[in-house]
Amino acid sequence: MKAPYKAIEYIIENAPKFAEAKAQRIYLEEFRKTKKALLMKEALARGIDSAVAQEREAYAHYEYADLLKGLMAAIVKEETLKFMLVAAQMKADIWRSEQASERLGVKTTE
């Protein structure tokens, strides 16, 4: 009988971590636009007038690449937490089904 409660406790304990991971991912996705604009502005200050060339410089900049690596890490963290929470919910659902089957006298396989 502990299994569903452990699963629910896991969800409660990890929901804030998931929310933080998702917020970090969204922040980085939005900041990526700001970083691109700042790097394009920097390219303009270096005398690169074409917007296409400025964009190329921004995308090629090491700071932009670092931001993408951070975004990738944030997505991995978010998705891992999301699926762990889904698995915990599934455990509680399985337990509920097993309890209902037990009440009806239906044998379950393990």
MOPAC internal coordinates of N, CA, C and O (Angstrom, degrees):
PM7 1SCF
backbone

  N    0.0000 0     0.00 0     0.00 0    0    0    0
  C    1.4532 1     0.00 0     0.00 0    1    0    0
  C    1.5309 1   110.88 1     0.00 0    2    1    0
  O    1.2310 1   119.46 1   167.07 1    3    2    1
  N    1.3133 1   118.63 1   -12.93 1    3    2    1
  C    1.4524 1   121.59 1  -179.44 1    5    3    2
  C    1.5276 1   112.63 1   -72.69 1    6    5    3
  O    1.2310 1   120.21 1   151.63 1    7    6    5
  N    1.3300 1   117.21 1   -28.37 1    7    6    5
  C    1.4655 1   121.59 1  -173.64 1    9    7    6
  C    1.5266 1   114.01 1   -53.67 1   10    9    7
  O    1.2310 1   118.92 1   130.74 1   11   10    9
  N    1.3327 1   119.66 1   -49.26 1   11   10    9
  C    1.4694 1   116.90 1  -177.63 1   13   11   10
  C    1.5277 1   111.67 1   -67.78 1   14   13   11
  O    1.2310 1   120.44 1   146.58 1   15   14   13
  N    1.3012 1   116.76 1   -33.42 1   15   14   13
  C    1.4650 1   119.33 1  -179.55 1   17   15   14
  C    1.5234 1   110.94 1   -70.40 1   18   17   15
  O    1.2310 1   121.12 1   142.71 1   19   18   17
  N    1.3379 1   115.46 1   -37.29 1   19   18   17
  C    1.4651 1   119.12 1   176.04 1   21   19   18
  C    1.5297 1   109.96 1   -64.67 1   22   21   19
  O    1.2310 1   120.64 1   139.66 1   23   22   21
  N    1.3146 1   116.39 1   -40.34 1   23   22   21
  C    1.4685 1   120.74 1   179.52 1   25   23   22
  C    1.5247 1   110.43 1   -64.02 1   26   25   23
  O    1.2310 1   120.89 1   136.58 1   27   26   25
  N    1.3258 1   115.90 1   -43.42 1   27   26   25
  C    1.4670 1   119.84 1   179.70 1   29   27   26
  C    1.5190 1   110.71 1   -66.91 1   30   29   27
  O    1.2310 1   120.34 1   139.08 1   31   30   29
  N    1.3225 1   116.95 1   -40.92 1   31   30   29
  C    1.4691 1   120.45 1   177.15 1   33   31   30
  C    1.5240 1   110.37 1   -61.35 1   34   33   31
  O    1.2310 1   120.76 1   140.53 1   35   34   33
  N    1.3317 1   116.16 1   -39.47 1   35   34   33
  C    1.4603 1   120.39 1   178.08 1   37   35   34
  C    1.5300 1   110.64 1   -61.14 1   38   37   35
  O    1.2310 1   120.83 1   135.66 1   39   38   37
  N    1.3090 1   116.03 1   -44.34 1   39   38   37
  C    1.4673 1   120.49 1   179.31 1   41   39   38
  C    1.5286 1   109.89 1   -61.50 1   42   41   39
  O    1.2310 1   120.41 1   133.12 1   43   42   41
  N    1.3205 1   116.83 1   -46.88 1   43   42   41
  C    1.4612 1   120.76 1  -179.08 1   45   43   42
  C    1.5235 1   111.36 1   -62.24 1   46   45   43
  O    1.2310 1   120.66 1   137.19 1   47   46   45
  N    1.3251 1   116.34 1   -42.81 1   47   46   45
  C    1.4679 1   120.59 1  -178.87 1   49   47   46
  C    1.5246 1   112.39 1   -68.75 1   50   49   47
  O    1.2310 1   120.26 1   145.80 1   51   50   49
  N    1.3191 1   117.11 1   -34.20 1   51   50   49
  C    1.4672 1   120.33 1  -173.26 1   53   51   50
  C    1.5135 1   114.87 1   -98.99 1   54   53   51
  O    1.2310 1   119.80 1   170.16 1   55   54   53
  N    1.3148 1   117.99 1    -9.84 1   55   54   53
  C    1.4675 1   120.02 1   178.33 1   57   55   54
  C    1.5323 1   111.62 1   -58.08 1   58   57   55
  O    1.2310 1   119.23 1   136.38 1   59   58   57
  N    1.3452 1   119.07 1   -43.62 1   59   58   57
  C    1.4710 1   118.16 1   177.96 1   61   59   58
  C    1.5341 1   112.73 1   -64.73 1   62   61   59
  O    1.2310 1   120.27 1   146.03 1   63   62   61
  N    1.3238 1   117.10 1   -33.97 1   63   62   61
  C    1.4732 1   120.18 1   177.52 1   65   63   62
  C    1.5219 1   110.33 1   -65.55 1   66   65   63
  O    1.2310 1   121.01 1   139.48 1   67   66   65
  N    1.3324 1   115.68 1   -40.52 1   67   66   65
  C    1.4613 1   119.90 1   177.84 1   69   67   66
  C    1.5247 1   110.29 1   -64.17 1   70   69   67
  O    1.2310 1   121.01 1   135.67 1   71   70   69
  N    1.3151 1   115.67 1   -44.33 1   71   70   69
  C    1.4709 1   120.01 1   179.65 1   73   71   70
  C    1.5219 1   110.39 1   -60.91 1   74   73   71
  O    1.2310 1   120.33 1   137.95 1   75   74   73
  N    1.3156 1   116.97 1   -42.05 1   75   74   73
  C    1.4725 1   121.14 1   178.68 1   77   75   74
  C    1.5251 1   110.75 1   -64.58 1   78   77   75
  O    1.2310 1   120.43 1   137.03 1   79   78   77
  N    1.3191 1   116.78 1   -42.97 1   79   78   77
  C    1.4670 1   120.56 1   179.09 1   81   79   78
  C    1.5243 1   110.89 1   -63.28 1   82   81   79
  O    1.2310 1   120.60 1   138.43 1   83   82   81
  N    1.3167 1   116.45 1   -41.57 1   83   82   81
  C    1.4681 1   119.89 1   179.18 1   85   83   82
  C    1.5279 1   110.74 1   -66.75 1   86   85   83
  O    1.2310 1   120.66 1   138.04 1   87   86   85
  N    1.3187 1   116.35 1   -41.96 1   87   86   85
  C    1.4668 1   120.09 1   177.98 1   89   87   86
  C    1.5261 1   110.85 1   -61.33 1   90   89   87
  O    1.2310 1   120.67 1   138.66 1   91   90   89
  N    1.3305 1   116.32 1   -41.34 1   91   90   89
  C    1.4698 1   120.67 1   178.76 1   93   91   90
  C    1.5203 1   110.53 1   -62.81 1   94   93   91
  O    1.2310 1   120.65 1   137.60 1   95   94   93
  N    1.3263 1   116.35 1   -42.40 1   95   94   93
  C    1.4624 1   119.90 1   179.18 1   97   95   94
  C    1.5183 1   111.35 1   -63.15 1   98   97   95
  O    1.2310 1   120.54 1   133.89 1   99   98   97
  N    1.3114 1   116.56 1   -46.11 1   99   98   97
  C    1.4698 1   120.10 1  -179.32 1  101   99   98
  C    1.5225 1   110.52 1   -65.02 1  102  101   99
  O    1.2310 1   120.51 1   138.98 1  103  102  101
  N    1.3405 1   116.63 1   -41.02 1  103  102  101
  C    1.4636 1   120.04 1   177.53 1  105  103  102
  C    1.5274 1   110.20 1   -58.54 1  106  105  103
  O    1.2310 1   120.48 1   132.85 1  107  106  105
  N    1.3232 1   116.69 1   -47.15 1  107  106  105
  C    1.4650 1   119.69 1  -178.51 1  109  107  106
  C    1.5264 1   111.61 1   -65.43 1  110  109  107
  O    1.2310 1   120.20 1   143.53 1  111  110  109
  N    1.3263 1   117.22 1   -36.47 1  111  110  109
  C    1.4629 1   119.43 1   176.95 1  113  111  110
  C    1.5234 1   110.70 1   -62.57 1  114  113  111
  O    1.2310 1   120.65 1   138.30 1  115  114  113
  N    1.3163 1   116.37 1   -41.70 1  115  114  113
  C    1.4669 1   119.95 1   179.41 1  117  115  114
  C    1.5312 1   111.15 1   -73.21 1  118  117  115
  O    1.2310 1   120.39 1   139.91 1  119  118  117
  N    1.3170 1   116.85 1   -40.09 1  119  118  117
  C    1.4625 1   120.76 1  -179.94 1  121  119  118
  C    1.5223 1   111.48 1   -64.42 1  122  121  119
  O    1.2310 1   120.72 1   151.61 1  123  122  121
  N    1.3292 1   116.22 1   -28.39 1  123  122  121
  C    1.4623 1   120.70 1   177.95 1  125  123  122
  C    1.5299 1   110.20 1   -56.15 1  126  125  123
  O    1.2310 1   120.16 1   140.87 1  127  126  125
  N    1.3182 1   117.30 1   -39.13 1  127  126  125
  C    1.4638 1   121.53 1   178.51 1  129  127  126
  C    1.5288 1   110.62 1   -65.76 1  130  129  127
  O    1.2310 1   121.08 1   137.43 1  131  130  129
  N    1.3388 1   115.54 1   -42.57 1  131  130  129
  C    1.4702 1   120.30 1   178.61 1  133  131  130
  C    1.5193 1   110.04 1   -63.64 1  134  133  131
  O    1.2310 1   120.63 1   134.78 1  135  134  133
  N    1.3263 1   116.40 1   -45.22 1  135  134  133
  C    1.4668 1   120.50 1  -178.79 1  137  135  134
  C    1.5188 1   110.20 1   -61.92 1  138  137  135
  O    1.2310 1   120.16 1   138.82 1  139  138  137
  N    1.3221 1   117.30 1   -41.18 1  139  138  137
  C    1.4634 1   120.35 1   178.75 1  141  139  138
  C    1.5265 1   109.79 1   -61.36 1  142  141  139
  O    1.2310 1   120.33 1   134.75 1  143  142  141
  N    1.3178 1   116.98 1   -45.25 1  143  142  141
  C    1.4646 1   120.51 1   179.88 1  145  143  142
  C    1.5269 1   111.16 1   -62.36 1  146  145  143
  O    1.2310 1   120.32 1   137.48 1  147  146  145
  N    1.3152 1   117.00 1   -42.52 1  147  146  145
  C    1.4746 1   120.57 1   179.18 1  149  147  146
  C    1.5233 1   111.12 1   -64.14 1  150  149  147
  O    1.2310 1   120.48 1   138.92 1  151  150  149
  N    1.3136 1   116.69 1   -41.08 1  151  150  149
  C    1.4645 1   120.12 1   179.65 1  153  151  150
  C    1.5239 1   111.47 1   -70.08 1  154  153  151
  O    1.2310 1   120.26 1   145.75 1  155  154  153
  N    1.3266 1   117.11 1   -34.25 1  155  154  153
  C    1.4626 1   119.89 1   175.30 1  157  155  154
  C    1.5255 1   109.90 1   -66.77 1  158  157  155
  O    1.2310 1   120.50 1   139.95 1  159  158  157
  N    1.3180 1   116.64 1   -40.05 1  159  158  157
  C    1.4641 1   121.08 1   177.44 1  161  159  158
  C    1.5280 1   110.25 1   -62.85 1  162  161  159
  O    1.2310 1   120.90 1   140.34 1  163  162  161
  N    1.3215 1   115.89 1   -39.66 1  163  162  161
  C    1.4684 1   120.70 1   177.43 1  165  163  162
  C    1.5304 1   110.65 1   -63.27 1  166  165  163
  O    1.2310 1   120.73 1   138.99 1  167  166  165
  N    1.3344 1   116.22 1   -41.01 1  167  166  165
  C    1.4637 1   120.75 1   178.26 1  169  167  166
  C    1.5251 1   110.48 1   -64.46 1  170  169  167
  O    1.2310 1   120.50 1   141.44 1  171  170  169
  N    1.3276 1   116.65 1   -38.56 1  171  170  169
  C    1.4703 1   120.45 1   177.19 1  173  171  170
  C    1.5188 1   110.09 1   -62.34 1  174  173  171
  O    1.2310 1   120.30 1   138.15 1  175  174  173
  N    1.3196 1   117.04 1   -41.85 1  175  174  173
  C    1.4666 1   121.37 1   179.12 1  177  175  174
  C    1.5243 1   111.44 1   -64.38 1  178  177  175
  O    1.2310 1   120.63 1   154.77 1  179  178  177
  N    1.3284 1   116.40 1   -25.23 1  179  178  177
  C    1.4736 1   120.53 1   177.53 1  181  179  178
  C    1.5234 1   111.17 1   -86.18 1  182  181  179
  O    1.2310 1   120.16 1  -176.31 1  183  182  181
  N    1.3323 1   117.30 1     3.69 1  183  182  181
  C    1.4557 1   120.82 1   175.40 1  185  183  182
  C    1.5135 1   115.37 1    97.06 1  186  185  183
  O    1.2310 1   119.81 1  -170.00 1  187  186  185
  N    1.3109 1   117.96 1    10.00 1  187  186  185
  C    1.4657 1   120.77 1   177.79 1  189  187  186
  C    1.5289 1   106.79 1   -90.53 1  190  189  187
  O    1.2310 1   121.01 1   -74.65 1  191  190  189
  N    1.3355 1   115.68 1   105.35 1  191  190  189
  C    1.4648 1   120.91 1  -172.78 1  193  191  190
  C    1.5244 1   114.11 1   -84.60 1  194  193  191
  O    1.2310 1   119.99 1   147.38 1  195  194  193
  N    1.3012 1   117.61 1   -32.62 1  195  194  193
  C    1.4650 1   121.24 1  -175.95 1  197  195  194
  C    1.5327 1   110.05 1   -70.43 1  198  197  195
  O    1.2310 1   120.92 1   -48.54 1  199  198  197
  N    1.3324 1   115.86 1   131.46 1  199  198  197
  C    1.4694 1   120.42 1   178.32 1  201  199  198
  C    1.5310 1   110.90 1   -62.96 1  202  201  199
  O    1.2310 1   120.49 1   143.65 1  203  202  201
  N    1.3152 1   116.67 1   -36.35 1  203  202  201
  C    1.4678 1   120.62 1   178.74 1  205  203  202
  C    1.5264 1   109.97 1   -64.38 1  206  205  203
  O    1.2310 1   120.64 1   136.46 1  207  206  205
  N    1.3016 1   116.38 1   -43.54 1  207  206  205
  C    1.4716 1   120.28 1   178.65 1  209  207  206
  C    1.5228 1   110.87 1   -67.37 1  210  209  207
  O    1.2310 1   120.35 1   142.21 1  211  210  209
  N    1.3125 1   116.94 1   -37.79 1  211  210  209
  C    1.4700 1   120.50 1   177.29 1  213  211  210
  C    1.5271 1   110.19 1   -62.67 1  214  213  211
  O    1.2310 1   121.01 1   137.53 1  215  214  213
  N    1.3268 1   115.68 1   -42.47 1  215  214  213
  C    1.4602 1   120.54 1   179.49 1  217  215  214
  C    1.5262 1   110.34 1   -63.74 1  218  217  215
  O    1.2310 1   120.67 1   136.71 1  219  218  217
  N    1.3156 1   116.32 1   -43.29 1  219  218  217
  C    1.4666 1   121.04 1   177.80 1  221  219  218
  C    1.5220 1   110.35 1   -58.76 1  222  221  219
  O    1.2310 1   120.71 1   134.99 1  223  222  221
  N    1.3325 1   116.26 1   -45.01 1  223  222  221
  C    1.4690 1   121.09 1   178.88 1  225  223  222
  C    1.5306 1   110.83 1   -62.18 1  226  225  223
  O    1.2310 1   120.76 1   138.50 1  227  226  225
  N    1.3209 1   116.14 1   -41.50 1  227  226  225
  C    1.4681 1   120.33 1  -179.57 1  229  227  226
  C    1.5209 1   110.43 1   -63.25 1  230  229  227
  O    1.2310 1   120.39 1   132.55 1  231  230  229
  N    1.3335 1   116.86 1   -47.45 1  231  230  229
  C    1.4625 1   120.40 1  -178.94 1  233  231  230
  C    1.5297 1   111.93 1   -65.78 1  234  233  231
  O    1.2310 1   120.09 1   150.62 1  235  234  233
  N    1.3125 1   117.44 1   -29.38 1  235  234  233
  C    1.4626 1   121.09 1  -178.30 1  237  235  234
  C    1.5290 1   112.70 1   -85.13 1  238  237  235
  O    1.2310 1   119.90 1   169.78 1  239  238  237
  N    1.3163 1   117.80 1   -10.22 1  239  238  237
  C    1.4655 1   121.84 1  -175.18 1  241  239  238
  C    1.5263 1   110.55 1   -69.74 1  242  241  239
  O    1.2310 1   120.67 1   -38.83 1  243  242  241
  N    1.3381 1   116.33 1   141.17 1  243  242  241
  C    1.4650 1   120.14 1  -178.62 1  245  243  242
  C    1.5267 1   112.59 1   -62.53 1  246  245  243
  O    1.2310 1   119.83 1   149.12 1  247  246  245
  N    1.3286 1   117.93 1   -30.88 1  247  246  245
  C    1.4689 1   119.92 1   179.16 1  249  247  246
  C    1.5350 1   110.74 1   -66.57 1  250  249  247
  O    1.2310 1   120.57 1   143.73 1  251  250  249
  N    1.3089 1   116.51 1   -36.27 1  251  250  249
  C    1.4658 1   120.40 1   177.62 1  253  251  250
  C    1.5278 1   109.81 1   -68.02 1  254  253  251
  O    1.2310 1   120.55 1   138.22 1  255  254  253
  N    1.3196 1   116.56 1   -41.78 1  255  254  253
  C    1.4669 1   120.43 1   177.95 1  257  255  254
  C    1.5309 1   110.64 1   -62.86 1  258  257  255
  O    1.2310 1   120.34 1   139.12 1  259  258  257
  N    1.3260 1   116.95 1   -40.88 1  259  258  257
  C    1.4693 1   120.75 1   177.61 1  261  259  258
  C    1.5255 1   110.90 1   -62.46 1  262  261  259
  O    1.2310 1   120.57 1   139.41 1  263  262  261
  N    1.3266 1   116.51 1   -40.59 1  263  262  261
  C    1.4528 1   120.30 1   178.48 1  265  263  262
  C    1.5327 1   110.32 1   -61.24 1  266  265  263
  O    1.2310 1   120.34 1   138.64 1  267  266  265
  N    1.3206 1   116.95 1   -41.36 1  267  266  265
  C    1.4617 1   120.74 1   178.89 1  269  267  266
  C    1.5271 1   111.45 1   -64.15 1  270  269  267
  O    1.2310 1   120.30 1   143.37 1  271  270  269
  N    1.3357 1   117.04 1   -36.63 1  271  270  269
  C    1.4668 1   119.94 1   176.47 1  273  271  270
  C    1.5247 1   110.20 1   -64.85 1  274  273  271
  O    1.2310 1   120.47 1   139.80 1  275  274  273
  N    1.3170 1   116.72 1   -40.20 1  275  274  273
  C    1.4611 1   120.52 1   176.82 1  277  275  274
  C    1.5173 1   111.51 1   -64.54 1  278  277  275
  O    1.2310 1   120.54 1   140.20 1  279  278  277
  N    1.3186 1   116.57 1   -39.80 1  279  278  277
  C    1.4630 1   121.45 1   177.05 1  281  279  278
  C    1.5243 1   110.44 1   -63.02 1  282  281  279
  O    1.2310 1   120.60 1   138.55 1  283  282  281
  N    1.3126 1   116.45 1   -41.45 1  283  282  281
  C    1.4582 1   120.50 1   178.59 1  285  283  282
  C    1.5359 1   110.10 1   -61.67 1  286  285  283
  O    1.2310 1   119.89 1   135.13 1  287  286  285
  N    1.3034 1   117.82 1   -44.87 1  287  286  285
  C    1.4650 1   121.35 1   179.31 1  289  287  286
  C    1.5293 1   110.89 1   -62.88 1  290  289  287
  O    1.2310 1   120.56 1   140.43 1  291  290  289
  N    1.3247 1   116.53 1   -39.57 1  291  290  289
  C    1.4679 1   120.53 1   179.24 1  293  291  290
  C    1.5243 1   111.07 1   -64.87 1  294  293  291
  O    1.2310 1   120.36 1   140.91 1  295  294  293
  N    1.3153 1   116.91 1   -39.09 1  295  294  293
  C    1.4685 1   121.13 1   178.89 1  297  295  294
  C    1.5253 1   110.59 1   -66.90 1  298  297  295
  O    1.2310 1   120.44 1   138.06 1  299  298  297
  N    1.3302 1   116.77 1   -41.94 1  299  298  297
  C    1.4661 1   120.26 1   178.03 1  301  299  298
  C    1.5249 1   109.91 1   -60.22 1  302  301  299
  O    1.2310 1   120.47 1   134.34 1  303  302  301
  N    1.3115 1   116.71 1   -45.66 1  303  302  301
  C    1.4651 1   120.76 1  -179.68 1  305  303  302
  C    1.5285 1   110.87 1   -62.91 1  306  305  303
  O    1.2310 1   120.75 1   132.61 1  307  306  305
  N    1.3237 1   116.18 1   -47.39 1  307  306  305
  C    1.4701 1   120.64 1  -179.45 1  309  307  306
  C    1.5246 1   111.42 1   -60.79 1  310  309  307
  O    1.2310 1   120.38 1   131.58 1  311  310  309
  N    1.3112 1   116.89 1   -48.42 1  311  310  309
  C    1.4618 1   120.34 1  -176.96 1  313  311  310
  C    1.5325 1   111.51 1   -66.46 1  314  313  311
  O    1.2310 1   120.10 1   142.51 1  315  314  313
  N    1.3263 1   117.41 1   -37.49 1  315  314  313
  C    1.4596 1   120.48 1   177.49 1  317  315  314
  C    1.5232 1   110.19 1   -62.23 1  318  317  315
  O    1.2310 1   120.53 1   131.09 1  319  318  317
  N    1.3205 1   116.59 1   -48.91 1  319  318  317
  C    1.4595 1   120.04 1   178.82 1  321  319  318
  C    1.5237 1   111.52 1   -62.23 1  322  321  319
  O    1.2310 1   120.58 1   139.07 1  323  322  321
  N    1.3172 1   116.49 1   -40.93 1  323  322  321
  C    1.4613 1   120.40 1  -179.31 1  325  323  322
  C    1.5243 1   110.80 1   -58.57 1  326  325  323
  O    1.2310 1   120.53 1   132.16 1  327  326  325
  N    1.3342 1   116.59 1   -47.84 1  327  326  325
  C    1.4551 1   118.87 1  -176.36 1  329  327  326
  C    1.5247 1   112.14 1   -75.21 1  330  329  327
  O    1.2310 1   119.56 1   153.72 1  331  330  329
  N    1.3202 1   118.45 1   -26.28 1  331  330  329
  C    1.4632 1   120.10 1   172.91 1  333  331  330
  C    1.5339 1   109.75 1   -67.83 1  334  333  331
  O    1.2310 1   120.53 1   141.49 1  335  334  333
  N    1.3186 1   116.59 1   -38.51 1  335  334  333
  C    1.4587 1   120.19 1   176.66 1  337  335  334
  C    1.5270 1   111.23 1   -67.14 1  338  337  335
  O    1.2310 1   120.47 1   140.13 1  339  338  337
  N    1.3120 1   116.71 1   -39.87 1  339  338  337
  C    1.4643 1   120.96 1   176.90 1  341  339  338
  C    1.5315 1   109.64 1   -62.58 1  342  341  339
  O    1.2310 1   120.28 1   137.48 1  343  342  341
  N    1.3190 1   117.07 1   -42.52 1  343  342  341
  C    1.4678 1   120.90 1   179.42 1  345  343  342
  C    1.5272 1   110.80 1   -63.22 1  346  345  343
  O    1.2310 1   120.30 1   138.99 1  347  346  345
  N    1.3299 1   117.03 1   -41.01 1  347  346  345
  C    1.4664 1   120.18 1   178.08 1  349  347  346
  C    1.5281 1   110.26 1   -63.08 1  350  349  347
  O    1.2310 1   120.27 1   139.11 1  351  350  349
  N    1.3166 1   117.09 1   -40.89 1  351  350  349
  C    1.4639 1   120.78 1   177.27 1  353  351  350
  C    1.5293 1   110.55 1   -63.23 1  354  353  351
  O    1.2310 1   121.01 1   139.95 1  355  354  353
  N    1.3250 1   115.66 1   -40.05 1  355  354  353
  C    1.4627 1   119.67 1   178.85 1  357  355  354
  C    1.5326 1   111.10 1   -63.70 1  358  357  355
  O    1.2310 1   120.29 1   141.13 1  359  358  357
  N    1.3185 1   117.06 1   -38.87 1  359  358  357
  C    1.4649 1   120.52 1   177.70 1  361  359  358
  C    1.5245 1   110.34 1   -59.99 1  362  361  359
  O    1.2310 1   120.46 1   135.42 1  363  362  361
  N    1.3176 1   116.73 1   -44.58 1  363  362  361
  C    1.4602 1   120.38 1   178.76 1  365  363  362
  C    1.5285 1   110.46 1   -64.17 1  366  365  363
  O    1.2310 1   120.24 1   140.33 1  367  366  365
  N    1.3246 1   117.15 1   -39.67 1  367  366  365
  C    1.4704 1   120.72 1   178.51 1  369  367  366
  C    1.5287 1   111.62 1   -65.42 1  370  369  367
  O    1.2310 1   120.59 1   138.87 1  371  370  369
  N    1.3331 1   116.48 1   -41.13 1  371  370  369
  C    1.4682 1   120.35 1   178.33 1  373  371  370
  C    1.5213 1   109.83 1   -62.95 1  374  373  371
  O    1.2310 1   120.81 1   135.77 1  375  374  373
  N    1.3208 1   116.06 1   -44.23 1  375  374  373
  C    1.4598 1   120.11 1   179.07 1  377  375  374
  C    1.5256 1   110.09 1   -59.36 1  378  377  375
  O    1.2310 1   120.41 1   136.57 1  379  378  377
  N    1.3295 1   116.83 1   -43.43 1  379  378  377
  C    1.4644 1   121.28 1   179.48 1  381  379  378
  C    1.5328 1   110.19 1   -60.47 1  382  381  379
  O    1.2310 1   120.37 1   136.37 1  383  382  381
  N    1.3242 1   116.89 1   -43.63 1  383  382  381
  C    1.4675 1   121.03 1   179.05 1  385  383  382
  C    1.5231 1   111.17 1   -64.50 1  386  385  383
  O    1.2310 1   120.88 1   137.47 1  387  386  385
  N    1.3342 1   115.93 1   -42.53 1  387  386  385
  C    1.4565 1   119.69 1   178.87 1  389  387  386
  C    1.5248 1   111.17 1   -62.57 1  390  389  387
  O    1.2310 1   120.50 1   139.69 1  391  390  389
  N    1.3231 1   116.65 1   -40.31 1  391  390  389
  C    1.4636 1   120.46 1   179.17 1  393  391  390
  C    1.5305 1   110.88 1   -64.67 1  394  393  391
  O    1.2310 1   120.66 1   138.81 1  395  394  393
  N    1.3143 1   116.35 1   -41.19 1  395  394  393
  C    1.4641 1   120.23 1   178.66 1  397  395  394
  C    1.5260 1   109.93 1   -64.89 1  398  397  395
  O    1.2310 1   120.27 1   137.75 1  399  398  397
  N    1.3194 1   117.08 1   -42.25 1  399  398  397
  C    1.4660 1   120.97 1   178.84 1  401  399  398
  C    1.5247 1   110.51 1   -63.83 1  402  401  399
  O    1.2310 1   121.15 1   139.24 1  403  402  401
  N    1.3228 1   115.41 1   -40.76 1  403  402  401
  C    1.4630 1   120.28 1   179.22 1  405  403  402
  C    1.5287 1   111.12 1   -62.23 1  406  405  403
  O    1.2310 1   120.82 1   139.02 1  407  406  405
  N    1.3259 1   116.04 1   -40.98 1  407  406  405
  C    1.4663 1   119.84 1   178.70 1  409  407  406
  C    1.5273 1   111.56 1   -64.27 1  410  409  407
  O    1.2310 1   121.23 1   148.41 1  411  410  409
  N    1.3256 1   115.24 1   -31.59 1  411  410  409
  C    1.4653 1   119.95 1  -179.90 1  413  411  410
  C    1.5203 1   111.98 1   -87.76 1  414  413  411
  O    1.2310 1   120.29 1   174.82 1  415  414  413
  N    1.3273 1   117.05 1    -5.18 1  415  414  413
  C    1.4608 1   120.94 1   179.37 1  417  415  414
  C    1.5199 1   113.90 1    80.13 1  418  417  415
  O    1.2310 1   120.24 1  -159.77 1  419  418  417
  N    1.3301 1   117.16 1    20.23 1  419  418  417
  C    1.4553 1   121.40 1   179.07 1  421  419  418
  C    1.5235 1   107.88 1   -90.11 1  422  421  419
  O    1.2310 1   120.92 1   -46.85 1  423  422  421
  N    1.3525 1   115.85 1   133.15 1  423  422  421
  C    1.4601 1   119.97 1   178.16 1  425  423  422
  C    1.5242 1   109.31 1   -78.50 1  426  425  423
  O    1.2310 1   121.24 1   -41.67 1  427  426  425
  N    1.3464 1   115.24 1   138.33 1  427  426  425
  C    1.4619 1   120.43 1   176.15 1  429  427  426
  C    1.5012 1   108.34 1  -111.02 1  430  429  427
  O    1.2310 1   120.35 1   -28.76 1  431  430  429
  N    1.3135 1   116.93 1   151.24 1  431  430  429
  C    1.4634 1   121.76 1   177.57 1  433  431  430
  C    1.5025 1   109.55 1   -96.01 1  434  433  431
  O    1.2310 1   121.04 1   -31.35 1  435  434  433
  N    1.2974 1   115.62 1   148.65 1  435  434  433
  C    1.4829 1   120.52 1   179.36 1  437  435  434
  C    1.4934 1   110.20 1  -122.24 1  438  437  435
  O    1.2310 1   120.10 1   180.00 1  439  438  437

